[in-house]
Amino acid sequence: MRLQSKLTLFSAASKIIILLVLILILPPLVNRVALHNTDLRLLEKKEEVFDIIEEKGITSFISEGEDEMYGSYNLLKEEFISMEPIDTSQINNRIENTYRKVEGEIVEYRVLSLAFEVEGGTYLLEIGRSLETIVETSNTLQRYALYFLVAVVLITVFIDLAFVKILLRPLTLIIRRVQRIGHPDKFKPIQIPTTTSDFVYLNDTINGMMGQIKDAFLKEKEFIGNVSHELLTPVSILQTRMENLLTDPDLPEDMLVKVVENQKTLHRLKSIIQALLLISRIENEQYLKNESVSLEALVLDVAEEIEERIQARKLTLEVNIADDKVVQGNHSLLFTMLFNVVNNAIKYNRPGGAVTIEGKTTGKGYLLSVTDTGVGIPEEQLPYIFDRFKRLHAPDRESHGLGLPIVETVANFHNIKITVTSEPGTGTKFSFLFPGK
């Protein structure tokens, strides 16, 4: 999972957990707040009553000389005020929930009970507010608080997502840049537009590392090219001398056999050097890609070249080119690329098997494939078939493990994508996707 997705999921999960916790503690908290506000309202009502008594006297509620009580309910029985004379022994100031019977109906109230003395008498003041009204207020507060919390979570999740995306944009640019590095020689150090020191450090580290790799790669290419070039001359001289020895009529037969063996070894060494020199020259872009190459004609040239080998191995060759494609490239290198693959298809085929070369235009470009019915390649060996000097199976013991590396080098030089599929005992298929439609 990508870092951006992980950060966003963590942020969303943490906010959801916080939301669930708040949902659990919200009802008792809101109820407590609602009761507290109700108590404050009751106290305010008490002050209003005392203001009236102070201004108009107790007779505004209870007639002078009478022991009657005063009671008043609003229309919906949501609130009430009552006042009555009491004995001093009955004083019990409190705020509590209690039930009252109003017009034959039992209603639960939050009631403030307060005793006070005025004009030589002691009175009990009770102010109540219906708990049903408090519960409705509490539920309304809970509902809107829940809506608010959910909205806050959603908004913050989207804000976090946008922020994380902006924050990690330099990392995304670094990853894409690394993914686009197809060859060390093509790497160019650039600076990433960011003020985050971690990303600056990461980008500088990659620039430094790739610079070292590029230098090492260039030195390796230069070394291989120089060594190959320098070795080719003495090997050719030795080969010429061996050929001269073979023409000597006085050469003993046992020496003749040794000279022939040495000649084979020199030929093999010369082939390896020429292959390395070819790879080095291609990687150093010492070849031009200015020729118009017909892929159909290229396939027919390769088919003509390997015709004798096909017949010698008693194989069948089938060429099926649906439509032709002309590409800009180097005819000699493309010939070598296709020839090496077809040559392997012959070398590793079974007696009486077949080699099929197909070409067709697809939506992604021109697809050229070579299929054989040979021994196949085990799945665990497929990632290593283009490694230099990696000989997976060579029945003739003549392979030096540079044929497929040359194929890959030529393909990369022409921006050709190679895919290989194989099944042991069934055969192998090499596919070349040429760019463009």
C-alpha positions in Angstrom: 0.0 0.0 0.0 1.3 3.5 -0.8 2.5 5.8 1.9 -0.1 8.4 1.0 -2.9 5.8 1.4 -1.5 4.6 4.7 -1.3 8.1 6.1 -4.8 9.0 4.9 -6.3 5.7 6.3 -4.5 6.3 9.6 -5.9 9.8 9.8 -9.4 8.7 8.9 -9.2 5.7 11.4 -8.0 7.9 14.2 -10.8 10.4 13.6 -13.4 7.7 13.4 -12.2 6.3 16.7 -12.3 9.7 18.3 -15.9 10.1 16.8 -17.0 6.8 18.3 -15.6 7.8 21.7 -17.4 11.1 21.5 -20.6 9.4 20.6 -20.3 7.2 23.7 -19.7 10.1 26.1 -21.9 12.6 24.2 -25.3 11.6 25.7 -24.3 11.8 29.4 -22.3 14.9 28.7 -25.2 16.7 26.9 -27.6 15.6 29.6 -25.4 17.0 32.2 -25.1 20.2 30.3 -28.9 20.3 29.8 -29.5 19.8 33.5 -26.9 22.4 34.4 -28.5 24.9 32.0 -31.9 24.0 33.5 -30.6 24.6 37.0 -29.3 28.0 35.9 -32.7 28.8 34.4 -34.4 27.9 37.7 -32.0 30.1 39.6 -32.8 33.0 37.3 -36.5 32.4 37.8 -35.9 32.5 41.5 -34.1 35.8 41.3 -37.0 37.2 39.2 -39.5 36.0 41.9 -37.4 37.6 44.7 -37.3 40.9 42.7 -41.1 40.9 42.5 -41.4 40.1 46.2 -38.9 42.9 47.0 -40.8 45.3 44.8 -44.4 44.4 45.6 -44.2 42.3 48.7 -45.2 38.7 49.4 -48.8 39.7 49.0 -48.3 39.7 45.3 -48.3 35.9 45.6 -50.0 35.1 48.9 -52.8 37.3 50.4 -52.0 38.8 53.8 -53.3 36.9 56.7 -54.0 33.8 54.7 -52.3 30.4 54.7 -53.2 29.6 51.2 -50.5 28.5 48.7 -49.7 30.0 45.4 -49.3 27.9 42.2 -48.9 28.7 38.6 -48.4 26.4 35.5 -47.8 27.5 31.9 -50.1 26.4 29.2 -48.2 23.2 28.2 -47.3 22.3 31.8 -43.6 22.8 31.0 -42.9 25.1 33.9 -44.5 25.9 37.2 -44.0 28.2 40.3 -45.5 27.4 43.7 -45.2 29.2 47.0 -46.6 28.3 50.4 -46.0 29.1 54.1 -44.0 26.5 56.0 -42.7 25.8 59.4 -39.0 26.4 60.0 -38.5 22.7 60.7 -39.5 21.9 57.2 -36.6 23.9 55.6 -34.8 21.7 53.0 -33.2 23.6 50.1 -32.4 21.5 47.1 -32.7 20.9 43.4 -33.9 17.5 42.4 -36.1 15.5 40.0 -39.5 14.8 41.4 -43.0 13.9 40.2 -46.0 16.2 40.4 -49.7 15.6 39.7 -51.1 18.3 37.4 -54.7 18.2 36.5 -54.8 14.4 37.0 -51.6 13.8 35.0 -48.3 12.7 36.6 -45.4 14.9 35.3 -41.7 14.6 36.2 -40.0 18.0 36.9 -36.6 19.3 37.7 -37.6 21.3 40.8 -35.8 24.0 42.8 -37.0 24.1 46.4 -35.9 27.0 48.5 -37.1 28.3 51.8 -36.9 32.0 52.6 -38.0 34.5 55.2 -39.9 37.7 54.5 -42.2 40.0 56.4 -41.9 37.8 59.5 -42.9 34.6 57.8 -41.1 31.6 56.3 -42.2 30.4 52.9 -41.2 27.6 50.5 -40.6 28.5 46.9 -40.7 25.8 44.3 -39.8 26.4 40.6 -40.0 23.4 38.3 -39.3 22.7 34.6 -40.6 19.6 32.9 -37.9 16.9 32.3 -39.6 16.0 29.1 -38.7 19.4 27.8 -35.1 18.9 29.0 -34.9 15.5 27.3 -36.1 17.0 24.1 -33.6 19.8 24.3 -30.9 17.2 25.2 -31.8 15.0 22.2 -31.8 18.0 19.9 -28.4 19.0 21.2 -27.1 15.4 20.8 -28.4 15.2 17.2 -26.9 18.4 16.1 -23.6 17.7 17.9 -23.4 14.3 16.2 -24.1 16.0 12.8 -21.4 18.5 13.6 -18.9 15.9 14.6 -19.5 13.8 11.5 -19.2 16.8 9.3 -15.9 17.8 11.0 -14.5 14.3 10.6 -15.4 14.2 6.9 -14.0 17.7 6.2 -10.8 17.0 8.1 -10.3 13.7 6.3 -10.6 15.4 3.0 -8.3 18.2 4.2 -5.8 15.6 5.4 -6.0 13.8 2.1 -5.3 17.0 0.2 -2.5 18.0 2.6 -0.9 14.6 2.5 -1.1 14.6 -1.3 0.6 18.0 -1.4 3.1 17.0 1.3 4.1 13.8 -0.5 4.2 15.3 -4.0 8.0 15.6 -4.0 8.2 11.9 -3.0 5.9 11.0 -5.9 8.1 13.0 -8.2 11.2 11.2 -6.9 9.6 7.8 -7.3 8.5 8.6 -10.9 11.9 9.9 -11.7 13.6 6.8 -10.4 11.1 4.6 -12.3 11.9 6.4 -15.6 15.6 5.7 -15.2 16.1 3.1 -18.0 19.8 3.4 -18.3 22.5 4.9 -16.0 24.0 6.8 -18.9 20.7 8.7 -19.4 20.5 9.9 -15.8 20.6 13.7 -15.2 20.5 15.0 -11.6 17.7 17.5 -11.0 16.4 19.3 -7.9 12.9 18.6 -6.5 10.8 21.7 -5.7 10.2 21.2 -2.0 11.0 22.8 1.4 10.8 19.4 3.2 14.4 18.7 4.3 13.8 14.9 4.3 12.8 14.9 0.6 15.7 17.2 -0.3 18.1 14.8 1.5 16.5 11.8 -0.3 16.8 13.5 -3.7 20.4 14.5 -3.1 21.2 11.0 -2.0 19.7 9.5 -5.1 21.5 12.1 -7.3 24.8 11.2 -5.7 24.2 7.5 -5.8 23.1 7.6 -9.5 26.1 9.8 -10.3 28.4 7.1 -8.8 26.6 4.4 -10.7 26.8 6.4 -13.9 30.5 6.9 -13.5 31.1 3.3 -12.7 29.0 2.2 -15.7 30.9 4.5 -18.1 34.2 3.3 -16.8 33.0 -0.3 -17.2 31.8 0.3 -20.8 35.1 2.1 -21.6 37.1 -0.8 -20.0 35.2 -3.5 -21.9 35.5 -1.6 -25.2 39.2 -1.0 -24.8 40.0 -4.5 -23.6 37.9 -6.1 -26.3 39.5 -4.0 -28.9 43.0 -4.6 -27.6 42.5 -8.4 -27.3 41.0 -8.8 -30.7 44.3 -8.0 -32.5 46.5 -10.6 -30.7 43.8 -13.2 -31.0 43.6 -12.6 -34.7 47.4 -12.8 -35.0 47.4 -16.1 -33.1 44.6 -17.5 -35.2 46.5 -16.6 -38.4 49.6 -18.3 -37.1 47.6 -21.4 -36.2 46.2 -21.4 -39.8 49.8 -21.2 -41.1 50.8 -24.1 -39.0 48.0 -26.2 -40.4 49.5 -25.7 -43.9 52.8 -27.1 -42.9 53.1 -30.6 -44.5 55.8 -31.7 -42.0 53.6 -31.1 -38.9 53.1 -34.4 -37.0 49.6 -35.7 -36.7 49.4 -35.4 -32.9 50.5 -31.8 -33.2 47.9 -31.2 -35.9 45.2 -32.3 -33.5 46.4 -29.9 -30.8 46.6 -27.1 -33.3 43.0 -27.7 -34.5 41.9 -27.7 -30.8 43.7 -24.4 -30.2 42.2 -23.0 -33.3 38.7 -23.8 -32.0 39.5 -22.2 -28.6 40.8 -19.1 -30.4 37.7 -19.0 -32.5 35.5 -19.2 -29.4 37.6 -16.5 -27.7 37.4 -14.2 -30.7 33.6 -14.7 -30.8 33.3 -13.7 -27.1 35.5 -10.6 -27.7 33.5 -9.6 -30.8 30.2 -10.0 -28.8 31.5 -7.8 -25.9 32.8 -5.3 -28.4 29.4 -5.2 -30.1 27.6 -4.7 -26.8 30.0 -1.9 -25.8 29.6 -0.1 -29.1 25.8 -0.3 -29.0 25.8 1.0 -25.4 28.1 3.8 -26.4 25.7 4.6 -29.3 28.4 4.2 -31.9 25.8 2.9 -34.3 23.4 5.0 -36.3 19.6 4.4 -36.5 19.0 6.2 -39.8 17.9 3.2 -41.9 14.3 2.4 -42.9 14.0 -1.3 -42.1 11.1 -3.4 -43.4 10.4 -6.0 -40.7 8.9 -8.4 -43.2 12.0 -8.2 -45.3 14.1 -8.6 -42.1 12.2 -11.8 -41.2 12.7 -13.2 -44.6 16.4 -12.4 -44.5 16.8 -14.3 -41.2 14.7 -17.2 -42.5 16.9 -17.5 -45.5 20.0 -17.4 -43.3 18.9 -20.2 -41.1 17.3 -22.4 -43.8 20.2 -24.9 -43.8 20.2 -25.3 -40.0 16.4 -25.8 -40.1 16.8 -28.6 -42.6 19.8 -30.1 -40.7 17.8 -30.3 -37.5 14.7 -31.6 -39.4 12.6 -28.7 -38.1 9.8 -26.8 -39.8 9.8 -23.0 -40.1 6.6 -21.1 -40.4 6.6 -17.3 -41.2 3.3 -15.5 -40.8 3.5 -11.7 -41.3 0.0 -10.3 -41.3 1.2 -6.8 -42.4 4.5 -5.1 -42.9 6.0 -2.4 -40.7 8.8 -0.1 -41.6 10.9 1.2 -38.7 13.8 3.6 -38.3 16.9 1.7 -37.0 20.0 -0.1 -37.8 19.4 -3.1 -40.2 22.5 -5.0 -39.1 21.7 -4.8 -35.4 18.1 -5.7 -35.9 19.2 -8.6 -38.0 21.5 -9.8 -35.3 18.8 -9.4 -32.6 16.3 -11.5 -34.5 18.9 -14.0 -35.8 20.1 -14.8 -32.2 16.6 -15.5 -31.0 15.7 -17.7 -34.0 19.1 -19.4 -33.7 18.3 -20.3 -30.0 14.9 -21.5 -31.1 16.6 -23.9 -33.4 19.4 -24.9 -31.0 17.0 -25.7 -28.1 14.2 -27.3 -30.1 13.3 -31.0 -30.2 13.8 -33.1 -33.3 10.9 -32.7 -35.7 9.8 -29.5 -33.9 8.7 -26.2 -35.3 9.8 -22.5 -35.2 7.1 -19.9 -35.9 7.7 -16.2 -36.7 4.7 -14.0 -36.6 4.1 -10.3 -37.1 1.0 -8.1 -36.6 0.0 -4.6 -35.8 -1.6 -4.1 -32.4 -3.0 -1.1 -30.5 0.3 -0.6 -28.8 2.6 -1.0 -31.8 3.9 -3.7 -34.0 4.3 -7.1 -32.4 6.9 -9.5 -33.7 7.2 -12.9 -32.0 9.3 -16.0 -32.3 7.9 -19.3 -30.9 9.5 -22.7 -30.7 8.5 -26.1 -29.5 11.7 -26.8 -27.6 12.8 -27.7 -24.1 11.5 -24.4 -22.6 13.0 -22.4 -19.8 12.1 -23.0 -16.1 10.2 -20.2 -14.5 12.9 -19.5 -11.9 15.5 -19.0 -14.6 13.4 -16.5 -16.7 14.6 -13.4 -14.8 18.3 -14.2 -15.6 18.2 -15.1 -19.3 19.6 -11.7 -20.3 22.4 -11.8 -17.8 25.9 -11.8 -19.5 27.7 -15.1 -19.5 24.6 -16.8 -18.0 24.4 -20.2 -19.8 21.1 -21.8 -18.7 21.3 -24.8 -21.0 23.7 -25.3 -23.9 23.3 -28.7 -25.5 26.2 -28.1 -28.0 28.4 -26.6 -25.2 29.4 -23.9 -27.6 27.3 -21.1 -26.1 29.2 -18.3 -24.3 26.1 -16.7 -22.7 26.2 -13.4 -24.8 23.6 -14.1 -27.4 20.6 -12.9 -25.4 22.4 -10.0 -23.7 23.1 -8.8 -27.3 19.4 -9.2 -28.1 18.4 -7.1 -25.1 21.1 -4.4 -25.8 19.9 -4.0 -29.4 16.2 -3.9 -28.3 16.9 -1.2 -25.7 18.9 0.7 -28.3 15.8 0.7 -30.6 13.2 1.2 -27.7 11.8 -2.2 -28.3 10.0 -4.0 -25.4 10.9 -7.6 -25.0 8.6 -10.2 -23.2 9.4 -13.8 -22.8 7.0 -16.6 -21.9 8.1 -20.2 -21.6 6.8 -23.6 -20.4 9.3 -26.4 -19.8 8.8 -29.3 -22.2 6.4 -27.2 -24.4 8.5 -24.3 -25.8 9.4 -20.6 -25.5 8.0 -17.4 -27.0 10.0 -14.2 -27.5 7.9 -11.1 -28.3 9.2 -7.8 -29.6 6.9 -4.8 -29.4 8.1 -2.1 -31.7 6.9 1.4 -30.7 4.3 3.3 -32.7 1.3 2.2 -34.6 
